[in-house]
C-alpha cells in the first residue's frame, strides 16, 4: 500500500515524537491498515442500513469470523518460519480488546436493538483501543521495568511450625528470550 508507506516514512522521520509514534509498524497495522481493510465493510453496512437490508450485522459478524479463522490461518501457514513468534504485549492487547468487543456487541444486542447510547459506547471503546495501540510500547516498557524489579516473598508455615521463604523473580520478556537461547 504505497500511501501507507509514504505516511509511515513521513511519520518515522518527523522531529515530533508524537508523530513519530504513528510511524511504528504496530501502530500503523492496528489503525491505518485496519481502517483500509475494513473501510469497504463499513460502507457496505451503511448502504445496507439505508436500503432496509438486515445484511449489516451479518456482514460484520461473518467477516470477523472469516478474518479470525481463514486469514489468520492462511497467514500463519504462509509464514517463512514456523511456529510463528508473537510479541506478548500487542498479542495480549488485541486478544483482550477482541474479547471485550464480542462481550460489548453481545451486551448491545441483548434487546435486539442498538441504541444511540450503545453506539456511542462502542465507538468510544474503539477510540480507547486506538489510544492503547498508540501507547502500547510505553505500556510494555513500563510493565517490563516494573516486573524486572519485582521480587515476591511467599512465606508459609509447615505443619511443624518451621517457616520457609520462597523468592520468586518475575522475568521480563528479554530475560525469558535470553534463557530460551541458552
C-alpha positions in Angstrom: 0.0 0.0 0.0 2.0 3.0 -1.3 0.0 5.6 0.6 0.6 3.9 3.9 4.3 3.5 3.2 4.6 7.3 2.4 2.7 8.1 5.6 4.9 5.8 7.6 8.1 7.2 6.2 7.0 10.8 6.9 6.0 9.9 10.5 9.2 8.0 11.2 11.3 10.9 10.0 9.3 13.5 11.9 11.0 15.5 14.5 7.9 15.4 16.6 8.0 12.4 19.0 4.1 12.2 19.0 4.0 12.0 15.2 7.0 9.6 15.1 4.9 7.0 17.1 2.4 6.9 14.2 5.2 5.5 12.0 5.7 2.4 14.1 4.6 -0.8 12.3 2.4 -1.9 15.1 0.5 1.4 15.3 0.0 1.6 11.5 -1.0 -2.0 11.3 -3.6 -1.8 14.1 -5.0 1.6 12.9 -4.5 2.7 9.3 -4.2 -0.7 7.7 -7.2 -1.9 9.7 -9.2 1.1 8.5 -8.1 0.5 4.9 -9.2 -3.2 5.1 -12.5 -2.6 7.0 -13.5 0.7 5.3 -15.4 -1.1 2.5 -17.2 -3.2 5.1 -18.2 0.0 6.9 -19.6 1.5 3.7 -21.5 -1.8 2.8 -23.1 -1.7 6.3 -24.1 2.0 5.7 -25.7 1.1 2.4 -27.5 -1.9 3.9 -28.9 0.4 6.6 -30.3 2.9 4.2 -31.7 0.2 1.8 -33.5 -1.5 4.7 -31.5 -4.7 4.5 -30.5 -6.7 7.6 -27.2 -7.7 6.0 -25.2 -5.2 8.0 -25.0 -7.2 11.2 -24.3 -10.4 9.4 -21.6 -8.8 7.3 -19.8 -7.5 10.5 -20.0 -10.8 12.4 -19.4 -13.0 9.4 -16.4 -11.1 8.2 -14.9 -11.2 11.7 -15.2 -15.0 11.8 -13.7 -15.1 8.4 -10.8 -12.8 9.4 -10.1 -14.8 12.6 -10.2 -18.3 11.1 -9.3 -18.1 7.4 -7.0 -15.0 7.1 -5.1 -15.8 10.4 -4.8 -19.5 9.5 -3.6 -18.8 5.9 -1.2 -16.1 7.0 0.5 -18.4 9.6 0.8 -21.3 7.1 2.5 -18.9 4.6 4.9 -17.5 7.2 8.5 -18.1 6.4 9.3 -19.5 9.8 7.0 -21.7 11.9 5.9 -21.7 14.7 5.2 -18.0 14.3 6.6 -15.9 17.1 4.2 -13.3 18.5 5.0 -10.4 20.7 3.3 -10.8 24.1 2.3 -7.1 24.6 0.5 -6.5 21.3 -1.0 -10.0 21.2 -2.4 -9.7 24.7 -3.7 -6.2 23.9 -5.5 -7.4 20.7 -6.9 -10.6 22.2 -8.2 -8.6 25.2 -9.9 -6.0 23.1 -11.3 -8.6 20.7 -12.9 -10.4 23.7 -14.2 -7.1 25.0 -15.6 -6.2 21.6 -17.5 -9.5 21.5 -18.8 -9.1 25.0 -19.9 -5.5 24.2 -21.6 -6.5 21.0 -23.5 -9.2 22.9 -24.5 -6.7 25.5 -25.7 -4.2 22.9 -27.7 -6.9 21.1 -29.5 -8.3 24.2 -32.6 -6.4 23.4 -32.2 -7.0 19.6 -31.6 -3.2 19.1 -28.6 -1.0 19.3 -29.5 2.4 20.8 -27.6 5.6 20.1 -26.1 5.5 23.5 -24.8 1.9 22.9 -23.4 3.0 19.6 -21.5 5.9 21.3 -20.2 3.4 23.9 -19.0 1.0 21.1 -17.4 3.9 19.3 -15.8 5.2 22.5 -14.3 1.8 23.2 -12.8 1.9 19.7 -11.2 5.2 20.5 -9.8 3.7 23.7 -8.4 0.9 21.6 -6.6 3.3 19.3 -5.1 5.1 22.3 -3.9 1.8 23.8 -2.4 0.8 20.5 -0.6 4.2 20.3 0.8 3.8 23.8 1.5 0.0 23.7 5.2 0.4 23.6 5.1 2.7 26.6 2.9 0.2 28.5 5.1 -2.8 27.6 8.2 -0.8 28.6 6.7 0.3 31.9 5.5 -3.2 32.8 8.8 -4.8 31.9 10.7 -2.3 34.0 8.3 -2.9 36.9 8.4 -6.7 36.7 12.2 -6.7 36.4 12.5 -5.2 39.9 9.7 -7.2 41.5 10.8 -9.9 43.9 8.0 -11.5 45.8 8.4 -13.3 49.1 6.0 -16.0 49.9 6.1 -17.3 53.4 4.4 -20.4 54.5 4.5 -22.4 57.7 4.8 -26.2 57.6 2.9 -28.4 59.9 5.8 -28.4 62.4 6.0 -24.6 62.8 9.0 -24.2 60.6 8.9 -21.2 58.3 10.1 -21.4 54.8 10.7 -18.4 52.5 10.5 -18.7 48.7 11.9 -16.0 46.5 10.2 -15.6 43.2 11.6 -13.3 40.5 9.3 -12.3 37.7 11.3 -12.4 34.5 10.9 -9.8 31.8 10.4 -10.9 28.2 14.0 -10.1 27.4 15.2 -12.4 30.2 12.9 -15.2 29.1 14.2 -14.9 25.5 17.9 -14.9 26.6 17.2 -18.1 28.8 15.5 -19.8 25.8 18.6 -19.2 23.6 20.8 -20.9 26.2 
